[in-house]
Amino acid sequence: MSDIRVYNPLDKQNLGTSVMDAMLEGAARPLETLAEFEGAGIYAIYYAGDFPAYAALSACNRDGRLDIPIYVGKAVPAGARKGDIGLNLPMGKALYKRLAEHRESLRSAENLAAGDFHCRFLVVDDIWIPLAESLLIARFAPAWNKIVDGFGNHDPGKGRYAGVCPRWDVLHPGRGWAARCKPRAETPRVIESEVLQYLSNIVT
């Protein structure tokens, strides 16, 4: 029978899926009160607030349910950015620091509250981090990864504000560095309309 395939548990795709599933089965924690911890890995952020454009998403993440992330990402050890991934580098607090950066972005936003966000994360060997993140994005197509770009951006630094303001900062103003970037053509109303349409297609 041509539709029968041999399952290989050690195939990299299957191993990556097992890492992703381990994170999704983990406990969710309030992002606002997240305590420091050691490690690098992957994470998902969930929203359950009352921002109008995310109503469909919030409905999936209330009453003890956290089903659909608004953003997923990764945090690798510092040396991994120089091509040293998979060499058992010291992890430090890479994952906590990344989540703390996101928390500060949410605190800065004028129309969001950090208390409306939860996160799941998994500390994992650095070689599996990029693959697991890619699988999470493919599975959930989170709004802040796909249509409202810029949530994970850093301050580009003095003299580097010639770039256009990220869509995330147009919709959720408040980060000081983003206000110094070039204005974007899209208005918040336009982006919000696109988000509503996008979520109507992915949230069932």
C-alpha angles and dihedrals in degrees: 000000000000096000094062115098133185112247113224111195090195095056108121092236091054092045090050090050091052090054091049092048091049090057094047091052092053127100119278117233131196107257092212094064101031111147125218119273139168126253149058128251146100133318145183127210122209129200126208103164134114104259101139099229091057098049094116091049094047091052088062093051104052138087093039094314124117103174109145124039122217091208139011129190150149140242118205129188112273095253092054089073087065094054098269096119116142094029096107094251119185105273100207112178096313096137096046092046091053092050090046089054089053090049090055091050090053092048089052095051113102096214103036133070121214088216090069092065133084130182141205120200142172127208105218142163107283095240091069098045101088094044094048091049091051091050092050092052091047092049100046106020089210116214095235091050096045113028110008100052126188106051091118095044122121129218102278090214137237114329094016102087095106091103122097118266110262118254090240091061092047090055095037108029122189110089105114097215093053091056088062093057124093114282117261124233095228117082124219089253092056093048092046090053091052091049092052091052093045094051092047087063099045103034111072 
